[in-house]
Structure formats: C-alpha cells, structure tokens
Amino acid sequence: MEHIKHAMIATWKMSLEGMQKASDDLFVNDDRKAALLTAITDVENNPVYHYVGYGGFPNGHGIVETDASYMDGNTMQFGAVAGLRDIASPIAVAMELSGKTKDCFLCGEGAKQYAVEHGFESKEMLSDYARQQYEQHRKNIMEHDTVCMIAKDSEGLSCGVSTSGLPFKHPGRVGDSPVIGSGFYCDSIVGSAAATGNGEDVMRGCLSLSVVTHMKMGMGVQQACETALAQHLERLATTGYQAGDISVIAMDRYGHCGVATDMKQFPFVMMDDEHHNAAVYVCTNEDGTMHIQKADDYWLSQWQGD
C-alpha cells in the first residue's frame, strides 16, 4: 500500500486558513504536533467562528467554556481540558497536559488554574457578537461545530480537537471533544479518528475508537468510517432515538484519509505530499452512500455552515 509521509485532514471549511499556515510545520519541519497547534490555534483565535475558541457562543450564563484534546499516536499519551474559561488557546493546554502520565485530563477551575500557573495566555473569550447573540437568542439551541484535525509526519500520527461546545449549554456541560475514544482516538500503528456533531450522541458509542477498531480489523479507512457511523446510528435507532448531525474524519497509518457523515453535505480540508496546498472537499451523503469531491468555487461561495 502506498505510504504517504505527510498528510493532514480537518473538519469543516473553517480549518482551511489554519491548515495553510501549518504547511511549513508539516512539510518542511516534519512536525505534526506543531502543524496541529498552528492550524487549530488559528481557528481558536478567529472571532468569525462561533463554535471554537474566541468568539465561541457562551453557556446559558453567558460564559464561554471550552473543551480541547490532543493525542500522540506513538506514545498513546493524551491531554484534555473541559469547561476551561478565559484561556486563549485550549488546544495548547491540552498538548501540555499530554506530556503527563497523571493529571492529564483537567476540568473547570482546576484546568484554568493549571493554565495560568504554566503561563498560558489569559483572555476574555466572549466576543461582542457572541454576547449579542446570547442576549437575543439564548433560549434557542443552535447548530454547533468542532474543529478536529489529524496529522501525519514521518514518525507517526497525532490528533487534536477544540470546541466551545453546544451554544448556550448548561454551565459545566461537556461533550465528546475531550473524551478519549468518543471525540478522538489516535494509534500510529493503526490510525486515528475524530468526530464532530452532537456530543451526547457521539459518546453513546465511543465513535472514534470504533472507527480505529474497524481499521485494526483490516478495513480500509473509508470503509471503517462508513461502517462505524452506520452501526452507531443503527444502534441508536433501536432505542427509538434519532441522532443529530454526526460526522467523522479518519486517517490510517499510511496517511490515507476517510470521511463519513449523516448530513447531506459535510465539508472538510485535506493536504498531503502530493497536494501541499490545503483544499476544501465535500462529503455528500446520498441515502447512506458517501461521495467525496473537491469543492468548486461556486460551492465555496454558497456554503454558510461554519
């Protein structure tokens, strides 16, 4: 099987600029962790995106609480934060915690205290626009996105996730993003996967781990994504429950990528050794069958989902 030395995949169109900025980190410096940090931090710092970092919609009390995670597929070490307040880059804190063998998953005030003590930038995360939306629409539940990224360099795989979670959520609510096995999983011997969508629905089946497990059993990465998601949705349906929007991205140990969604259209971003310029692709779900193609200029001009 063809071995791709460098590759990167991310959820949603909002990842495009960050991934472009991470190009040298990946292709020149051969550093997947730096590439993830550059790309995800770019999304976190952009007030245009209201589901990640600064500009993210607040909880039901008007406070932005962020979740983030990072996992190294070589060492299997991971770091995560949940309910983190007033820290500019949640993914950077999660990466710092991934170097620990204990206390690697922190939440709430403890997560903030750790971040402050270790010199991470403090910041008022509620933008003026998000504050206005809170005042006008706080009783309405809105759609939500998570930035998930997987990167491969010559040494292995890593995965990173960051989100401000469900808009106007109950204070303290945590979704799948910082939960290992649900929102993310990474094993350089097999592959990596990450999920975006309704966190409570994703956590009911440890979806990301399921994708990686299917790869471990010999499935190709695209088939693993489709099979894991279909099985997950079918199991939820047996309870009489219809899941909300769920999408998964994945990468196998060779650098090949896969995507699956229960949405009509799900945009994602990719780059690799052959295509150094990151580009947006679209996964279209037609009655359970996935079709993937590069987004054209017209599609890009019409998309308003993130």
DOZA-87600 format. One record per residue: y, x, z of N, C-alpha, C, O in turn; residue in one letter. Coordinates in steps of 0.1 Angstrom, whole numbers, padded with zeros to 4 digits, always signed. Last residue first. Layout:
BEGIN
YXZYXZYXZYXZA
...
//
This chain:
BEGIN
+0272-0203+0085+0274-0193+0096+0287-0185+0094+0291-0177+0102D
+0272-0222+0064+0263-0224+0076+0265-0214+0087+0260-0216+0098G
+0284-0224+0040+0292-0225+0051+0284-0226+0065+0289-0231+0075Q
+0282-0215+0006+0275-0215+0019+0285-0215+0031+0294-0207+0031W
+0296-0212-0017+0294-0226-0012+0288-0226+0002+0290-0236+0009Q
+0296-0186-0024+0309-0193-0023+0308-0206-0016+0317-0211-0011S
+0269-0180-0026+0276-0174-0016+0290-0181-0014+0294-0182-0002L
+0262-0195-0049+0257-0199-0036+0265-0193-0025+0268-0200-0015W
+0277-0181-0068+0280-0195-0066+0275-0199-0052+0282-0206-0044Y
+0266-0156-0068+0280-0157-0064+0283-0172-0061+0290-0174-0051D
+0232-0159-0055+0242-0156-0065+0256-0159-0060+0258-0164-0049D
+0208-0143-0034+0219-0153-0035+0228-0149-0046+0233-0137-0047A
+0175-0138-0046+0188-0132-0042+0198-0143-0044+0198-0150-0054K
+0148-0158-0032+0156-0152-0043+0169-0147-0038+0174-0151-0027Q
+0118-0173-0024+0128-0164-0020+0135-0158-0032+0128-0153-0041I
+0102-0201-0012+0107-0195-0024+0119-0186-0020+0128-0190-0014H
+0075-0215+0005+0087-0207+0006+0090-0201-0008+0081-0195-0014M
+0064-0248+0011+0062-0236+0003+0075-0228+0002+0086-0234-0001T
+0071-0271+0025+0063-0261+0031+0060-0249+0024+0054-0239+0029G
+0087-0284+0006+0075-0290+0011+0066-0280+0017+0054-0281+0015D
+0103-0257+0001+0101-0269-0007+0087-0274-0003+0077-0270-0008E
+0128-0237+0014+0115-0244+0018+0114-0257+0009+0122-0266+0010N
+0141-0207+0004+0141-0221+0002+0128-0227+0005+0118-0222+0001T
+0159-0180+0015+0145-0186+0016+0147-0201+0015+0152-0207+0023C
+0180-0158-0001+0178-0172+0004+0164-0176+0003+0157-0174-0007V
+0199-0128+0006+0188-0136-0001+0187-0149+0006+0192-0152+0017Y
+0225-0105+0003+0220-0118+0009+0210-0124+0000+0211-0124-0012V
+0222-0069+0007+0225-0081-0001+0219-0094+0006+0210-0093+0014A
+0232-0035+0009+0227-0047+0016+0231-0060+0008+0242-0060+0003A
+0224-0010-0011+0234-0019-0009+0228-0032-0003+0221-0039-0010N
+0200+0003-0016+0208+0008-0005+0219-0002-0001+0224-0003+0010H
+0171-0004-0027+0184-0011-0027+0192-0008-0015+0191-0014-0005H
+0151+0014-0021+0154+0011-0035+0168+0004-0036+0175+0007-0046E
+0150+0015+0007+0152+0027-0001+0156+0025-0015+0164+0032-0021D
+0169-0016+0015+0158-0006+0017+0160+0006+0008+0171+0007+0003D
+0181-0046+0030+0183-0034+0022+0171-0025+0025+0164-0026+0035M
+0190-0081+0034+0180-0070+0034+0186-0058+0027+0195-0059+0019M
+0195-0112+0051+0201-0100+0045+0191-0089+0045+0183-0087+0055V
+0193-0147+0045+0190-0135+0053+0195-0123+0045+0198-0125+0033F
+0195-0183+0048+0199-0171+0042+0196-0159+0051+0196-0160+0064P
+0175-0210+0041+0178-0201+0052+0182-0188+0046+0174-0181+0039F
+0172-0245+0034+0176-0231+0029+0179-0223+0042+0186-0227+0051Q
+0158-0264+0048+0158-0265+0034+0162-0251+0028+0156-0247+0018K
+0139-0251+0075+0151-0256+0070+0150-0257+0054+0140-0251+0049M
+0118-0238+0085+0116-0252+0083+0128-0259+0078+0129-0271+0077D
+0109-0206+0071+0118-0215+0077+0113-0229+0076+0106-0232+0067T
+0102-0170+0068+0098-0184+0067+0108-0193+0075+0114-0188+0084A
+0097-0138+0054+0106-0148+0059+0100-0162+0058+0093-0165+0048V
+0091-0103+0053+0087-0117+0051+0097-0126+0058+0103-0122+0068G
+0090-0069+0039+0096-0080+0047+0090-0094+0044+0085-0096+0033C
+0076-0036+0044+0077-0049+0036+0082-0060+0045+0078-0061+0057H
+0072-0014+0059+0086-0017+0055+0087-0029+0046+0098-0032+0041G
+0048-0009+0070+0051-0002+0057+0065-0005+0052+0069+0001+0043Y
+0045-0026+0091+0046-0012+0094+0050-0004+0081+0054+0008+0083R
+0065-0055+0082+0053-0048+0086+0055-0033+0087+0066-0028+0085D
+0089-0077+0095+0087-0065+0087+0073-0059+0092+0071-0058+0104M
+0105-0110+0095+0094-0100+0099+0094-0088+0090+0099-0089+0079A
+0120-0140+0107+0120-0128+0098+0110-0118+0103+0107-0118+0115I
+0120-0175+0109+0115-0162+0114+0117-0152+0103+0116-0155+0091V
+0136-0205+0121+0133-0195+0110+0129-0182+0116+0132-0179+0128S
+0140-0239+0128+0134-0226+0132+0132-0218+0120+0127-0222+0110I
+0156-0268+0138+0156-0258+0129+0150-0245+0135+0154-0241+0146D
+0134-0287+0161+0146-0285+0153+0145-0273+0143+0134-0269+0140G
+0102-0305+0161+0111-0293+0164+0123-0293+0155+0124-0299+0144A
+0091-0334+0174+0096-0328+0161+0106-0317+0164+0116-0319+0170Q
+0063-0343+0192+0076-0337+0192+0079-0331+0179+0071-0324+0173Y
+0038-0352+0196+0048-0362+0193+0062-0357+0192+0071-0364+0191G
+0021-0332+0199+0026-0337+0211+0036-0349+0209+0041-0355+0218T
+0016-0323+0174+0005-0330+0180+0010-0336+0194+0003-0345+0199T
+0039-0309+0168+0038-0322+0162+0027-0330+0169+0028-0342+0170A
+0033-0284+0179+0044-0292+0185+0043-0307+0180+0045-0316+0188L
+0014-0276+0159+0010-0278+0174+0020-0286+0181+0017-0295+0189R
+0030-0275+0136+0019-0284+0137+0014-0287+0151+0011-0298+0155E
+0047-0254+0143+0052-0267+0141+0042-0278+0142+0044-0288+0147L
+0028-0233+0144+0036-0236+0156+0042-0250+0155+0042-0258+0164H
+0017-0232+0119+0008-0235+0130+0016-0239+0143+0013-0248+0150Q
+0040-0225+0105+0033-0237+0102+0025-0241+0114+0025-0253+0118A
+0046-0199+0116+0055-0210+0117+0049-0224+0115+0051-0233+0122L
+0022-0185+0108+0026-0186+0123+0036-0198+0125+0034-0206+0134A
+0023-0187+0080+0012-0193+0088+0016-0195+0102+0013-0205+0108T
+0047-0174+0073+0045-0188+0069+0034-0195+0078+0035-0206+0082E
+0043-0148+0084+0055-0156+0087+0052-0171+0085+0054-0180+0093C
+0019-0141+0071+0020-0141+0085+0031-0150+0090+0030-0158+0099A
+0027-0140+0044+0018-0150+0048+0018-0152+0063+0016-0163+0068Q
+0045-0118+0046+0050-0131+0042+0040-0142+0046+0044-0152+0051Q
+0027-0097+0054+0038-0101+0063+0044-0115+0059+0048-0122+0068V
-0008-0104+0052+0004-0098+0047+0016-0104+0055+0015-0115+0060G
-0032-0102+0079-0024-0109+0069-0012-0101+0064-0007-0092+0071M
-0047-0088+0098-0049-0085+0084-0040-0092+0074-0041-0090+0062G
-0041-0091+0124-0054-0096+0120-0057-0094+0105-0067-0098+0100M
-0015-0082+0126-0026-0074+0132-0040-0078+0127-0049-0070+0126K
-0003-0105+0115-0003-0092+0108-0014-0083+0113-0021-0076+0105M
-0007-0122+0137-0013-0125+0124-0013-0113+0115-0023-0111+0107H
+0009-0109+0156-0006-0110+0158-0013-0113+0145-0024-0108+0142T
+0034-0113+0145+0029-0100+0146+0014-0100+0148+0007-0092+0142V
+0036-0141+0149+0037-0135+0136+0031-0121+0135+0023-0118+0126V
+0033-0143+0177+0023-0149+0168+0024-0143+0154+0013-0141+0148S
+0056-0131+0186+0044-0124+0188+0033-0130+0180+0024-0123+0175L
+0074-0151+0178+0075-0138+0172+0062-0130+0174+0057-0123+0165S
+0066-0175+0193+0065-0174+0178+0065-0160+0173+0058-0157+0163L
+0056-0188+0217+0057-0173+0215+0057-0169+0201+0048-0162+0196C
+0058-0215+0218+0046-0209+0212+0047-0194+0210+0038-0189+0203G
+0080-0224+0231+0068-0231+0233+0056-0225+0227+0044-0229+0231R
+0102-0210+0222+0095-0205+0233+0082-0212+0236+0074-0207+0244M
+0112-0226+0201+0106-0213+0198+0097-0208+0209+0086-0203+0207V
+0124-0247+0215+0112-0249+0206+0105-0237+0203+0092-0237+0202D
+0144-0234+0229+0134-0241+0237+0121-0244+0228+0110-0243+0233E
+0160-0224+0208+0153-0215+0216+0141-0222+0224+0131-0216+0225G
+0163-0233+0175+0163-0239+0189+0154-0231+0198+0142-0231+0196N
+0169-0202+0159+0168-0216+0159+0169-0222+0173+0176-0216+0181G
+0151-0173+0150+0164-0179+0152+0162-0195+0151+0154-0199+0143T
+0130-0145+0158+0132-0159+0155+0146-0163+0157+0153-0158+0166A
+0112-0116+0145+0123-0122+0153+0125-0136+0149+0123-0139+0137A
+0088-0090+0144+0093-0103+0140+0103-0107+0150+0104-0103+0161A
+0070-0061+0131+0079-0067+0140+0084-0081+0135+0083-0083+0123S
+0038-0042+0131+0050-0048+0125+0059-0054+0136+0057-0053+0148G
+0019-0021+0139+0016-0034+0132+0028-0039+0124+0028-0040+0112V
+0029+0001+0151+0015+0002+0145+0012-0010+0136+0004-0009+0127I
+0053-0007+0162+0053+0001+0150+0039+0003+0143+0039+0006+0131S
+0061-0038+0172+0050-0028+0174+0049-0020+0161+0044-0025+0151D
+0080-0062+0187+0080-0051+0178+0069-0041+0182+0068-0037+0193C
+0096-0094+0189+0085-0086+0192+0084-0074+0182+0087-0076+0170Y
+0116-0122+0199+0114-0109+0193+0101-0103+0197+0096-0106+0208F
+0115-0147+0211+0126-0144+0202+0125-0131+0195+0131-0129+0184G
+0087-0143+0223+0093-0155+0217+0104-0152+0207+0102-0155+0195S
+0083-0117+0229+0072-0125+0224+0076-0137+0218+0070-0142+0209G
+0108-0116+0254+0098-0109+0246+0086-0117+0242+0081-0125+0250I
+0137-0132+0254+0124-0134+0259+0114-0127+0250+0112-0131+0238V
+0163-0134+0245+0160-0122+0253+0146-0122+0258+0142-0114+0266P
+0161-0158+0227+0165-0145+0222+0162-0133+0231+0158-0122+0226S
+0154-0183+0236+0143-0174+0233+0148-0160+0230+0140-0151+0231D
+0179-0191+0261+0170-0194+0251+0160-0184+0248+0156-0176+0257G
+0191-0202+0292+0187-0191+0284+0177-0195+0274+0167-0203+0277V
+0217-0215+0312+0206-0218+0302+0204-0205+0294+0213-0199+0289R
+0239-0211+0327+0226-0205+0331+0215-0207+0322+0204-0201+0323G
+0254-0242+0322+0255-0228+0327+0242-0223+0332+0235-0230+0339P
+0242-0259+0293+0243-0259+0308+0245-0245+0312+0238-0236+0308H
+0262-0253+0263+0250-0254+0271+0252-0255+0286+0264-0253+0290K
+0281-0251+0243+0283-0260+0254+0271-0263+0263+0269-0274+0268F
+0257-0239+0219+0271-0243+0222+0272-0253+0234+0265-0263+0233P
+0232-0218+0228+0235-0231+0224+0249-0235+0228+0253-0233+0240L
+0241-0183+0223+0233-0194+0227+0238-0207+0223+0248-0209+0215G
+0252-0160+0216+0259-0167+0227+0252-0180+0230+0257-0187+0239S
+0230-0132+0209+0235-0146+0207+0243-0150+0219+0242-0145+0230T
+0209-0108+0193+0221-0111+0201+0226-0125+0198+0226-0129+0187S
+0183-0083+0189+0188-0097+0189+0200-0099+0198+0201-0093+0208V
+0164-0059+0172+0175-0062+0181+0179-0077+0179+0179-0082+0167G
+0137-0036+0169+0142-0049+0167+0153-0052+0177+0152-0048+0188C
+0121-0009+0150+0128-0014+0162+0134-0028+0158+0136-0031+0147S
+0095+0014+0139+0103+0001+0138+0110-0002+0151+0106+0003+0162L
+0094+0048+0127+0089+0036+0132+0098+0024+0131+0108+0024+0123G
+0103+0072+0115+0095+0073+0127+0089+0060+0132+0079+0060+0139E
+0119+0067+0094+0107+0075+0091+0098+0076+0103+0086+0079+0101S
+0128+0033+0102+0132+0046+0097+0119+0054+0095+0108+0048+0095D
+0136-0001+0101+0126+0009+0100+0132+0022+0095+0139+0022+0085K
+0147-0030+0119+0150-0018+0111+0138-0008+0112+0131-0007+0122A
+0158-0063+0122+0146-0054+0123+0149-0042+0114+0154-0044+0103I
+0178-0087+0140+0176-0076+0130+0164-0067+0133+0161-0065+0145M
+0195-0117+0144+0182-0109+0146+0181-0099+0136+0183-0102+0124C
+0218-0137+0157+0217-0126+0148+0205-0118+0153+0204-0113+0164V
+0215-0172+0156+0213-0160+0164+0212-0148+0154+0206-0150+0143T
+0232-0203+0157+0226-0193+0150+0224-0181+0160+0232-0179+0169D
+0234-0239+0159+0236-0226+0165+0227-0216+0158+0216-0219+0152H
+0251-0271+0159+0241-0262+0154+0244-0248+0159+0255-0245+0163E
+0261-0287+0190+0263-0283+0176+0252-0274+0172+0244-0269+0180M
+0266-0316+0209+0258-0304+0207+0259-0300+0192+0258-0309+0183I
+0296-0327+0224+0287-0327+0212+0279-0314+0211+0285-0303+0212N
+0314-0323+0244+0303-0332+0246+0293-0333+0235+0283-0340+0236K
+0333-0306+0235+0323-0301+0244+0312-0310+0247+0302-0306+0253R
+0354-0307+0216+0340-0312+0212+0330-0308+0223+0318-0308+0219H
+0379-0299+0226+0378-0310+0217+0364-0316+0215+0362-0328+0214Q
+0375-0277+0242+0383-0288+0247+0381-0301+0239+0382-0312+0244E
+0360-0261+0225+0354-0265+0238+0362-0278+0243+0356-0287+0248Y
+0378-0256+0205+0366-0264+0202+0359-0269+0215+0354-0280+0215Q
+0395-0239+0220+0400-0252+0214+0388-0261+0211+0389-0273+0214Q
+0379-0218+0225+0384-0225+0236+0389-0239+0231+0387-0249+0238R
+0374-0208+0200+0363-0213+0208+0368-0222+0219+0362-0232+0223A
+0400-0200+0194+0394-0210+0186+0382-0217+0194+0381-0229+0194Y
+0405-0179+0212+0413-0191+0212+0407-0203+0205+0407-0214+0210D
+0373-0168+0226+0384-0167+0217+0393-0180+0218+0388-0190+0223S
+0359-0154+0254+0363-0167+0248+0375-0166+0239+0386-0163+0244L
+0355-0129+0265+0347-0133+0253+0351-0146+0247+0347-0149+0236M
+0373-0104+0277+0373-0118+0277+0367-0123+0264+0373-0121+0254E
+0354-0075+0285+0362-0082+0275+0362-0097+0278+0351-0102+0282K
+0344-0041+0292+0346-0055+0297+0356-0062+0287+0365-0055+0281S
+0322-0018+0280+0335-0024+0278+0335-0038+0283+0327-0046+0279E
+0301+0001+0303+0303-0008+0291+0316-0016+0291+0320-0020+0302F
+0296+0017+0325+0307+0020+0316+0308+0012+0304+0316+0016+0294G
+0278+0010+0344+0274+0020+0334+0284+0022+0323+0281+0027+0312H
+0290-0010+0359+0287+0003+0366+0283+0014+0356+0285+0026+0359E
+0290-0030+0340+0302-0025+0345+0300-0011+0351+0308-0001+0348V
+0262-0035+0337+0270-0031+0325+0283-0025+0330+0287-0014+0324A
+0255-0043+0363+0249-0031+0357+0258-0026+0345+0260-0014+0344Y
+0270-0066+0365+0272-0055+0374+0267-0042+0368+0273-0032+0369Q
+0258-0082+0345+0272-0078+0344+0275-0066+0353+0282-0057+0349K
+0233-0085+0356+0234-0079+0343+0248-0074+0341+0251-0063+0336A
+0239-0099+0380+0232-0086+0380+0234-0078+0367+0235-0066+0367G
+0249-0123+0371+0258-0114+0377+0252-0100+0378+0259-0090+0377E
+0226-0128+0345+0237-0133+0353+0245-0121+0358+0249-0112+0351G
+0197-0105+0344+0204-0117+0340+0217-0119+0349+0218-0114+0360C
+0177-0080+0328+0186-0084+0338+0194-0097+0334+0196-0099+0322L
+0150-0061+0323+0155-0074+0319+0163-0080+0331+0159-0083+0341F
+0143-0037+0335+0147-0037+0321+0152-0050+0315+0157-0051+0304C
+0133-0028+0359+0147-0034+0358+0152-0034+0344+0164-0032+0342D
+0114+0000+0347+0116-0011+0357+0131-0016+0355+0139-0009+0349K
+0117+0017+0327+0104+0012+0329+0104+0001+0340+0094-0007+0340T
+0144+0020+0304+0139+0019+0318+0125+0014+0317+0121+0007+0308K
+0155+0019+0279+0151+0032+0284+0144+0032+0298+0140+0042+0302G
+0165-0007+0277+0152-0004+0271+0147+0010+0274+0135+0013+0272S
+0191-0007+0287+0180-0011+0296+0166-0008+0290+0157-0006+0298L
+0205+0001+0263+0205+0009+0275+0193+0006+0284+0187+0015+0290E
+0200-0022+0248+0195-0010+0244+0194+0000+0255+0185+0008+0257M
+0215-0041+0263+0200-0043+0261+0194-0030+0257+0183-0026+0262A
+0241-0031+0259+0235-0031+0272+0220-0032+0272+0213-0026+0279V
+0243-0035+0232+0244-0021+0237+0238-0021+0251+0232-0011+0254A
+0242-0063+0230+0231-0055+0224+0231-0041+0229+0221-0035+0231I
+0267-0071+0241+0254-0073+0249+0243-0065+0243+0234-0061+0251P
+0297-0059+0242+0285-0057+0233+0272-0059+0241+0267-0049+0247S
+0316-0068+0262+0319-0069+0247+0307-0068+0239+0306-0075+0229A
+0312-0090+0288+0309-0077+0283+0309-0077+0268+0303-0086+0262I
+0315-0115+0300+0327-0106+0300+0323-0092+0296+0330-0083+0300D
+0282-0122+0311+0295-0126+0310+0305-0114+0309+0303-0104+0316R
+0249-0131+0303+0258-0120+0306+0272-0124+0302+0275-0131+0292L
+0225-0145+0301+0236-0151+0309+0247-0140+0312+0253-0141+0323G
+0205-0116+0299+0206-0131+0298+0218-0136+0306+0219-0131+0318A
+0192-0088+0283+0201-0094+0292+0202-0109+0289+0200-0113+0278V
+0166-0063+0279+0172-0076+0276+0182-0080+0287+0181-0076+0299A
+0145-0039+0264+0156-0042+0273+0162-0055+0269+0162-0059+0257G
+0113-0023+0261+0123-0032+0257+0133-0034+0268+0131-0031+0279F
+0088-0001+0247+0098-0004+0257+0108-0014+0252+0112-0014+0240Q
+0071+0007+0228+0069-0006+0233+0078-0010+0245+0076-0020+0251M
+0075+0030+0214+0072+0032+0228+0068+0018+0235+0063+0018+0246T
+0077+0020+0188+0069+0032+0191+0065+0032+0205+0053+0035+0208N
+0095-0002+0187+0081-0004+0184+0072+0008+0186+0060+0007+0186G
+0117-0011+0211+0113+0000+0203+0098-0001+0200+0090-0001+0209D
+0139-0039+0213+0126-0034+0215+0123-0022+0205+0125-0023+0193M
+0164-0058+0229+0161-0047+0220+0147-0042+0223+0143-0041+0235Y
+0186-0086+0232+0174-0079+0235+0172-0068+0225+0178-0068+0214S
+0208-0110+0249+0205-0100+0239+0193-0092+0242+0188-0092+0254A
+0232-0136+0255+0218-0130+0256+0216-0120+0246+0221-0121+0234D
+0262-0146+0271+0255-0141+0260+0241-0136+0264+0239-0132+0276T
+0285-0171+0278+0273-0164+0283+0265-0159+0272+0261-0167+0263E
+0317-0181+0282+0308-0176+0272+0297-0168+0280+0300-0158+0287V
+0327-0211+0297+0325-0197+0299+0314-0192+0289+0304-0198+0287I
+0330-0239+0300+0340-0231+0293+0339-0216+0294+0349-0209+0291G
+0309-0252+0310+0320-0250+0319+0331-0241+0313+0340-0237+0320H
+0289-0253+0291+0296-0265+0295+0307-0264+0304+0315-0274+0306G
+0297-0221+0274+0288-0231+0280+0296-0244+0284+0308-0245+0281N
+0314-0214+0242+0311-0213+0256+0301-0223+0261+0296-0232+0254P
+0308-0198+0211+0311-0210+0218+0306-0209+0233+0296-0203+0235F
+0320-0166+0204+0309-0175+0206+0313-0187+0214+0322-0186+0223G
+0340-0148+0204+0342-0160+0195+0331-0170+0197+0332-0181+0191G
+0319-0121+0209+0332-0126+0210+0335-0137+0200+0332-0136+0188Y
+0284-0132+0205+0295-0123+0210+0308-0129+0211+0309-0141+0215G
+0276-0158+0183+0273-0144+0187+0285-0138+0193+0296-0138+0187V
+0285-0181+0173+0272-0182+0179+0267-0168+0185+0256-0167+0190Y
+0307-0180+0156+0308-0187+0168+0295-0189+0176+0294-0197+0185H
+0324-0156+0138+0311-0162+0141+0310-0167+0155+0313-0160+0164Y
+0350-0146+0139+0347-0157+0129+0334-0164+0132+0332-0175+0128V
+0352-0125+0155+0355-0138+0161+0353-0150+0151+0353-0161+0155P
+0330-0099+0158+0338-0107+0148+0340-0121+0153+0330-0129+0155N
+0314-0085+0175+0329-0083+0176+0337-0092+0167+0349-0092+0168N
+0288-0091+0167+0293-0094+0181+0308-0094+0182+0314-0102+0189E
+0287-0079+0142+0287-0093+0143+0292-0098+0157+0300-0108+0157V
+0288-0052+0150+0298-0057+0141+0298-0072+0141+0309-0078+0141D
+0266-0050+0166+0279-0049+0172+0290-0054+0163+0299-0061+0168T
+0246-0050+0145+0247-0061+0155+0260-0061+0162+0266-0072+0164I
+0252-0025+0132+0251-0038+0125+0253-0050+0134+0261-0059+0131A
+0250-0005+0152+0262-0006+0143+0263-0020+0137+0273-0027+0138T
+0224-0009+0162+0236-0010+0171+0249-0012+0163+0257-0021+0166L
+0208-0005+0140+0208-0018+0146+0221-0020+0155+0227-0030+0155L
+0214+0022+0135+0217+0012+0125+0217-0002+0131+0226-0009+0127A
+0205+0034+0158+0219+0035+0156+0223+0024+0145+0233+0018+0146A
+0177+0029+0154+0184+0024+0166+0199+0023+0164+0206+0014+0167K
+0171+0043+0131+0170+0029+0131+0178+0022+0143+0183+0012+0141R
+0181+0069+0114+0182+0065+0128+0182+0049+0129+0193+0043+0128D
+0187+0086+0093+0173+0083+0096+0172+0078+0110+0163+0082+0117D
+0211+0093+0082+0208+0099+0096+0194+0095+0100+0189+0100+0110N
+0210+0080+0057+0214+0094+0058+0209+0100+0071+0204+0111+0071V
+0200+0054+0061+0195+0062+0050+0199+0077+0051+0192+0085+0046F
+0211+0045+0087+0197+0044+0083+0192+0054+0073+0183+0061+0074L
+0237+0052+0089+0229+0054+0100+0214+0054+0096+0206+0062+0101D
+0247+0044+0064+0245+0058+0066+0236+0061+0078+0229+0070+0078D
+0246+0015+0068+0238+0022+0057+0236+0036+0060+0225+0041+0059S
+0260-0001+0085+0249+0007+0091+0241+0015+0080+0232+0022+0084A
+0277-0015+0069+0283-0005+0077+0272+0004+0083+0275+0016+0087K
+0259-0034+0059+0265-0025+0050+0271-0013+0058+0270-0001+0053Q
+0254-0048+0083+0243-0040+0077+0249-0030+0067+0244-0019+0066M
+0279-0060+0086+0274-0051+0096+0263-0042+0091+0262-0030+0094G
+0280-0077+0064+0290-0066+0066+0285-0056+0076+0287-0044+0073E
+0257-0095+0068+0259-0086+0056+0268-0074+0059+0265-0063+0056L
+0253-0113+0088+0248-0099+0090+0252-0090+0079+0250-0077+0081S
+0260-0138+0080+0269-0131+0088+0265-0117+0091+0274-0109+0095M
+0238-0149+0067+0247-0142+0059+0257-0134+0067+0262-0124+0062K
+0207-0146+0086+0220-0152+0083+0229-0143+0075+0229-0131+0076W
+0189-0119+0101+0191-0133+0099+0205-0136+0095+0215-0130+0099T
+0178-0089+0083+0185-0096+0094+0187-0111+0090+0187-0115+0079A
+0162-0058+0078+0163-0072+0075+0170-0079+0086+0168-0075+0098I
+0156-0026+0063+0163-0034+0073+0164-0049+0069+0167-0051+0057M
+0141+0006+0058+0143-0008+0055+0149-0016+0066+0149-0011+0078A
+0127+0036+0046+0138+0029+0053+0139+0015+0049+0139+0012+0037H
+0102+0040+0034+0106+0049+0045+0117+0042+0053+0117+0042+0066K
+0075+0021+0025+0089+0022+0024+0095+0030+0036+0092+0025+0047I
+0045+0026+0008+0052+0028+0021+0067+0030+0019+0071+0039+0012H
+0022+0005-0008+0035+0012-0009+0041+0014+0005+0043+0004+0012E
-0012+0008+0000+0000+0000+0000+0012+0009+0000+0013+0019+0007M
//
